[in-house]
Amino acid sequence: MELGASQLEARVVGRVAMPQGGDYPIHAVSLGNPNPSVPAVGYFGGVHGLERIGAEVVIAYLQSLVMRLQWDSTLHKQLESVRLVFMPIVNPGGMALGTRANPQGVDLMRNAPIASVEPVPFLVGGQRISARLPWYRGAQAAPMEIENRAVCEVVTQELLSRKFSVAVDCHSGFGARDRIWFPYAHTRAPIAHLAEIQALKKIFVQSNSYHRYIFEPQSLQYLAHGDVWDYLYQRSCTEADRVFLPLTLEMGSWLWVKKNPRQLFSRHGMFNPLIEHRQQRVLRQHQSFLDFLSRAACGHSLWLPTMENRAHFYAQALQDWY
């Protein structure tokens, strides 16, 4: 933020109180064209305090952009056609405490006011039994936690105010493969913009022949209550001509544990690469995907499905995932 002060718009969108006193700010950083007529991409990390690698991936990409702004005229030209928004550490209190949940014991990805319409796995799908147990949703009828309210504010102002936008939320800890998840988590039904997701996947695969990502709806793995991206996507669908594509980058941490089984004895080791060269490899690996999203947003009019081929994309997506 200091290095790019002349090029960035940085603000504090909330402050998280800590149990032992004091607080931490939740930062939002924006760059690019603020005009609502251009598309936007949002980059989010640190929703779960244990998953530091997610925040590090977002921060590394932001740092790359800041350094390139000093010499890359092509980037300056690109930023005339897109708005980039960063919330690298959504849950600073949880990160400071080394916990998945926020300081109040609430799992932010189970906290939104949306419930699964189908049975969810016990505990994992979200529970209201106790904040002492993982995946706590928060008290019934309580407002969303301040961290989620900050996310909703930024997404509403910066992304949902535009005709086209994409968001990517960076996590780790599921499986031995890196996955790109899209909604829904609260139902196995396909989303309204399934054709657009299929088209986005197509141009990514065409442009990155040797990628290692699995694209899939989150519901193929498990269902959950309170998913904040399901909630925001549902809100985006109130306008028929708006396209908002929320994605989750779920980095597979089991591969890191397989290569270094001693990580199982560390809370952070189950969710993050602890050996330096593996961490550097992870940071390098995902930069191209984050950069791809900014370029795809700039050229969205060239690849989004049209009235003529939308049915084809939709049918192909149903065949692939449903």
Secondary structure by P-SEA (a helix, b strand, c coil): cccccccbbbbbcccccccccccccbbbbbbccccccccbbbbbccccccaaaaaaaaaaaaaaaaaaccccaaaaaaaacbbbbbcccccaaaaaaccccccccccccccccccccccccccccccccccccccccccccccccaaaaaaaaaaaacccccccbbbbbbbcccccbbbbccccccccccccaaaaaaaaaaaaaaaccccccccccccccccccccaaaaaaaaaaccccbbbbbbbbcccaaaaaaaccccccccccccccccaaaaaaaaaaaaaaaaaaaaaaaaccccccccccaaaaaaaaaaacc
